[in-house]
Amino acid sequence: MKFFSTAGKSKPVTFREAVLYGMADDGGLYMPEHIVPLDAELITKLPDLGIRDMARSILRPYCTAVLDDGTFDDIIEEVFTFDSPLVALGDDLYVLELFHGPTLAFKDFGARFMARTLSEFAARENRELTILAATSGDTGSAVASAFHKRPGIRVVLLYPSGMVSEIQEKQLTTQGANVTALEVTGTFDDCQRLVKTAFLDDELKMHRPLSSANSINIARLLPQMLYYFSAFGQLGGAQVPVFSVPSGNLGNLTAGLLASESGLPVRHFIAALNANDSFKRYLTTGRYEAGRTIATLSNAMDVGDPSNIRRIFSLYDSDAETIGKFVYSDSFSDERTLEAIREIHGKYGYVMDPHGAVAYLAAMEYRRSTGSGVPTVLLETAHPAKFKGTVDAALNLDVELPDALKACMEQEKKSEKISPDYDEFRAFLWKGV
Ligand SMILES: *Cc1c(COP(=O)(O)O)cnc(C)c1O
């Protein structure tokens, strides 16, 4: 299996190279040359399979050439150590809880697989790698936790100052060891731009080998297919669901589309957005225009120019009409998000975080506009305690922090402030630790 660049100018590469480079040198993102179709028998067996069994069938074909069976097995045993339970709310609504990993957000699935494969490949080359990750909140902690203390790896996280929650910031800035947090006095898009610029800086990369750890790394994306299969299995394997996906960089949605292209029965995807609605505007007008990033309560979705849109374009030949057949999209204000948190709690007794609440709003709107009552799976991408301030205020509750978070809150924040100026960032990377 080879991986091609969505920008179409670089040569196709192996899984190993795609993971190590992160982004192609023509600025494109890597995509598998073909999507491996699953045999129908596997689909019927999904209700009986655990996440690691699914990984052996679904993920394995993408990396056979560069990981032997034993190594692959070791990796998935180490990486997929937690579940993604499906909780029934009622009214044919389900919550897929993706927050049972170490940093309490869905990004643990992808980040852990990527960290483990990347360290494997880097160790074979015997070179130190610097991992760059721009984060609007949860990416950073998932990545930092996944790479923490891995030999030969240095992690540099960039996050927008004042735009992540207190808990997220603590998770980003208290890892220590091989992890440095850079607090950028700018937006998330500035952070992403700094990372992208560094990747196109050949002189810097010669001096200091870089790799990316955002959802642009294909090793982050592929494992995210697994929990869509898991949800289908947990629904009993006979019902064709709608998935409502709280979306920012559209990585989670892209993984769902890949799952469906490889044979998972899905009625529709819903790209649930906050005020950052570039993708919805694209589906409506057929023209893509990046937006300015707007800060919201569901801040892990505050992305004006979602990077994975290029993968979606490549899957469907940049045809908005075709994409619109698979994906419905809607966007919601913070005010509606707060109302939704209250409504879900009132109706179902369930405490939802702001991202999941946006998924709920979009699912309700989808039902109204399609008259459809099919089983609807809301992806709950973070534990509500990660957004304690918002959730407590909305519900007049005191959401309890899980133990892992309590421990982290007691530690001291350690970050370095930098401006969104590339030269400053470059100098920081150049000098090393
Ligand atoms: C990252 C994140 C999202 C957005 O996922 P994308 O793959 O970037 O679309 C949604 N919710 C939470 C909690 C996140 O951390």
The ligand as an SDF file (V2000), in Angstrom:
LIG
                    3D

 15 15  0  0  0  0  0  0  0  0999 V2000
  -10.2610   17.8030   18.1010 C   0  0  0  0  0  0  0  0  0  0  0  0
  -11.5930   17.7960   18.6730 C   0  0  0  0  0  0  0  0  0  0  0  0
  -12.7280   17.9010   17.8680 C   0  0  0  0  0  0  0  0  0  0  0  0
  -12.6370   18.1150   16.3770 C   0  0  0  0  0  0  0  0  0  0  0  0
  -12.1440   16.9810   15.6950 O   0  0  0  0  0  0  0  0  0  0  0  0
  -11.5680   17.1470   14.2100 P   0  0  0  0  0  0  0  0  0  0  0  0
  -11.0520   15.7940   13.8660 O   0  0  0  0  0  0  0  0  0  0  0  0
  -10.4840   18.1640   14.2640 O   0  0  0  0  0  0  0  0  0  0  0  0
  -12.7000   17.5860   13.3480 O   0  0  0  0  0  0  0  0  0  0  0  0
  -13.9580   17.8110   18.4720 C   0  0  0  0  0  0  0  0  0  0  0  0
  -14.0850   17.6720   19.8160 N   0  0  0  0  0  0  0  0  0  0  0  0
  -13.0170   17.5900   20.6190 C   0  0  0  0  0  0  0  0  0  0  0  0
  -13.2240   17.4540   22.0800 C   0  0  0  0  0  0  0  0  0  0  0  0
  -11.7360   17.6260   20.0820 C   0  0  0  0  0  0  0  0  0  0  0  0
  -10.6850   17.5370   20.8920 O   0  0  0  0  0  0  0  0  0  0  0  0
  1  2  1  0
  2  3  1  0
  2 14  2  0
  3  4  1  0
  3 10  2  0
  4  5  1  0
  5  6  1  0
  6  7  2  0
  6  8  1  0
  6  9  1  0
 10 11  1  0
 11 12  2  0
 12 13  1  0
 12 14  1  0
 14 15  1  0
M  END
$$$$
